[in-house]
Amino acid sequence: MKKILVMGGNQFVGKEVAKKLLEKNYKVYVLNRGIRKNLDNAIFLKADRKNISEMKNILKNIEIDVIIDISAYTEEQVEILQRVMKNKFKQYILISSASIYTDITESPAKEDDPTGENPAWSDYAKNKYLAEIRTIENSRLYNFKYTIFRPFYIYGIGNNLDRENYFFSRIKYNLPIYIPNKGNNIVQFGYIEDLASAIELAVENSDFYGQVFNISGDEYVAITEFAEICGKIMNKKSIIKHIDTEEKNIKARDWFPFREVNLFGDISKLENTGFRNKYSLIKGLEKTYKYNEEHDLIIEPNLNEIEKEN
């Protein structure tokens, strides 16, 4: 039986990955602070990953095959984990971010495109980039195989970020969706179940060793088009209004859940491993909307000042 340690494991991506692994009858450990409920069949390890003493104590008798690190946001966090688990695991799967691509213009980002600090994403991209570099360096130092995934926007059931629900809630309550400028920046969304399937496929799979992969859905859309699609799957018309951020002297992130930059990429390298997405954007949004509506998760939104003023 494969033994896998999932860092995080009790919220959105981590929870879906742990669920997928348990369905494969793997022995699954989840390490987190215990703030949220963990899956019943997972073995819970309580620790703050930033506290090296806690990590040493909780992991001292743990040997596993694969670490899947979903909750790493800094170089320091991956360093602590990899050092504490030295010689006690074989493969390290890091969930990084496509935000580290420094210049996505007209062409979709490829894995060998320039990466590093990206001002549009502030310290988040910088820290994810450094976590990648540290992981690659430590794979030689600590003798493990690494696999790095760079997701673009992730959506789906259980999303803890107000992204697709931001649109659903305003459409449901007949409120305008205020989109920065023309809303023509191109984005790419990957459904949560597809992401989890790709991660599971990488477990102890030599095709993934020492490799970096973009992971997302098959389609690119403009933000305005995404808003319109959300309305269509709800059988309602999206009321879209545009705000000139320069004229108003504001930034998109002052009220909008997406940066006003392109974020889309080429996933052909991942597809060359045999992986295929099961969900189109519409199919994934339909499933998410149905679940959220049935579980009363689409509530009337609290409007920000920009929405109130306009």
N, C-alpha and C positions, 0 to 999 in steps of 0.2 A: 504493500500500500504506500502510495506517494504521500509524503508529509510536506505540507506547505504552510508557510507563515505569511499571512496577509497583514501588512501594516495598515491599520485603519479597520476596515472590515465591518463597520456598523452604520455606514451612511452612503447613500447613492452608489458611486462606483465601487467602493470597497465592499459594500453589502452585496451588490449584484455579482461581483467576482467570487466572493466567498460562497454565495448560493450556488453558483455554477460549479465550483469545485466540489462542493458537498454532493451535488447531484452525480458527480463522477466517482463518488465513494472514496475521495481522498481524505486523509486525516488533515483537518484544517485548523490551524491556530490563528486567532486574530488578536493583535496587540493594539490596545488603545487605552484611553484614560477611563473608560467605563461611563462616560457621560450619557450615552444613548444605549438602548437595549441591543444586545448582541444576538446573533442567530443561535437558536437552541442547540444545534448539533455541532457548533464550532467550539473549540477549546479556547476560553477567554484568558488572556494574559494582560493583567492590568499594570500599566506603566506609562509614564510620561517619556516619550522617546527623546526628549531633549535633556533628560536627566540620566547621565551615564551610570550612576550608582544604581538607580532603579532598573535600568536596562540590564546591567550585569547580573543583578540579583534574580530577575524574573526569567532570564534566558540562560542561566548557568548550566542547566541540565537539559537544554533543548538542542537537539540535532535534527535538521530537516533537509529536504532535498532542494527546495526552491523558496526564495523570498520574493514575494510580490509587493513592491513598495508603492502604495498609492498615496500615502500621507506625507511623503517627503517634499518639503518646500525649500530646503536650504542645503548647502554643501555640508554644513555641520551635522545635520540630521542623518544624512547618508553615511558620513564618516563614522559617527558613533555606532550606528547599527552594523556596518560592515566590519568594524574593528571588534566589536563585542562578539560577533558571530564568526570570526575568523576560523577557518578550517572546520566549520560546522554546517556548511551548506555548499551546494554545487553551482546553482544558477541564481542570478539576481535580475529580476524584471523590474525596471524602473518606469513608472508612469510620469513622463515629463510633460512638455507642452509645446504646441506649435507656435506659441507666442514668442519663442526664442529666435524665429526667423526674422532677420533684420530688415528685409526689403521684399515684401510680396507685392508686386505691382500688377502687371498684366498676365504673368504666367504663374501657374500653380507651383507652390513650393515643393522642391524635391529634397530628399534627405541630405544631399551633399551641398545644398545652398548655404550661403553664409549665415551663421548663427551667433548669438551673443546678447549683449544688452540691447533692449528695445525700449526706447523712451515711451512709446504708447502704452506699455505694460508696466512701467516703473520697475520696482525691485522684484516683482513676481517673476518676470522673464529672466532678469539677471540671476536670480537665485536658482531657478530651474536649470539654466545653462551651466552654472557652476556645479550643480548636483550631478549633471551628466558628465562633466569633465572629471570630477572626483571619482565617479563610479568607474569610468574607463581606466583611470590611473590605478585605482585600487584593485581592479580585476587582475592586474598583473602582480601587484604587491601581495594580495591576499589569496591569489590563485582560485578565482571563480569565473564562470562564464557570465557575461552580461547580455541583456536584451533591453533596448530602450524603445518605448512607444511615445510618439508625439501626437496626442489627440488634438483635433481642432475643437470646435464647440460640441459639447456633449449634451444630449437632451434625453428625456424619457421619464418613465414612472419613477418617482422617488427623488427627482431632482431637488436638491436643497437650495439651488440658486433660482432667483426669480427671473427666469428667462422666457421659456415658452408660456408659463403661466402669466407673465407680465402682459402678453398679448391676449391670451384667453380671457383674462379678467376684464380688460377694457372692452373687448368685443362683446362679451356676455352682457355687460351693463351699459352697452351703447355709448361708450365713452370714446373720444378721439385717441388715437395713438399718435403722439408727437414724435416724429422721426427727425434726426439731425440732418439739416440741409436737404439734399436730393435723395438721400437714402440709397445711393447706388454703389456703396461699398459691397464687395463680394465676400460671402461667408460660406462656410461648409459645416454641416451638422452631422454628427454620428449618433446613432441610436445606442442607448446604454447596453442593450442585450448583445448587439454586434461587437461592441468594445470588449465586453466580458468574454465573448466567444473567441476573439482574436488572442486575448491574453491567455486563455486556457489552452489554445492551440500551441502557444509558444513554450508551454511547460515541458522541460526536458526534450525539446525538439532542436536538433542540431542545426536545422535550417535557420534558426533564430539566434544562434550563438554569435556574439561579437557583432551584432547588427542593430541598426537604428531603423525604425519604421514609422512612417506617417500612418495614422489610423483615423478614419472618418467615414462618412457616407459617400455615395457615388455622385451626388449632385452639388453644384454650386448655385447659390441664389443671391440676389441683391436683398438687402434688408427690407426694402419696401415690398419686394416680391414675397418675402417670408411672411410679412404682416398680412398680405392678401391671401396667402395659402392658409394661414390660421383661420381666417374668416370663412373660407370655402369649406374647410372640414367641419366647421361649426354651423354651416348653412346660414351664415349671416354675412353682411357686408362689413368689411373693415373700414372704419372712418379714419382716414389717414390725413394728418396735417404735418407740414414741414416747418421746421424752425431754422432760421439763418443764425448759426452759432456765432459768426463773426459780428453780425449786426447787434446781436444780443450780448456779445462779449461773455459767452459761456462755453463750456465744454460738454461734449456728448455725455460724458460720465457723470455730469451733474445730476442727471435724471434718467438716463437711458441705460439699459442693461448690457449694451454692447459698445465696444470701442468703435470709433468711426474710421476704421482701417480695414483693408482687405485681410482675410484670414481663410485661405483655401489652399489645398495642396494635392499633389499627385500621390495616389495610393497604389500605384501599379507594382511597386516593390513588394508590398504585403500580399497583393493578389498573386504574385509569382510563387508564393508558398502554397497556393491552393485555397487560400481564404477567400470567401465571398460574403458580402453583406446580405443579410436576409431582409432588411427593412429599407424601403425607399423613404424619402422624407415624408411623403404624405401618409404612408402606412404607419410610420412611427408616430407622427403627430396625431393621427386618428386614434391609435391605441392609447396614447398618453392623455388626450382630451377625454376620451370615454372614461378612463379610470379616474381621472381627477374630478370629473363632473359627478360620477357615481359616488365618490367618497367625499363630496362637499369640500373639495380643495380649491375650487375656483370661487373665491370670495370677492366682494366689492373692494377694489383697491384703495389704499390711502394715497391720494394724489399729492404729488410734490408741488412746490411753489410754481414751477414753470408751467405745469399743467393748469393750475388754478388761474394763473395770470392770463393765459391764452384761451 
